[in-house]
């Protein structure tokens, strides 16, 4: 539905800005490093804020498999007991920051749509 698609697009845009990347690269690139880190962030945020299956998230990212999405989510720092590296710490801090942004967007979206009806 429109709401969920808009949330996905917002998450993608916000992540692209946060990582200074092109949205297209996050969606389709096979590159490693910062691109795959940003993609993981999108997966994490979508899993957190939307009622999506791993398969649906994979579809949004150009038809990646459910297993691929599941593997990426399983390895996330937010799912680990302790954070071993600075990079893991940064990921978790970014996740919290961006979650706040997504929640704000969702609330504004809901408020705006109530006014329209």
ABEGO torsion letter per residue (X at the ends): XAAAAAAAAAAAAAAAAAAGBBAAAAAABABBEAAAAAAAAAAAAAAAABABBAAAAAAABGGBBAAAAAAAAAABAAABABBABAAAAAAAAAAAAAAAAAAAAAAAAAAAAAAAX
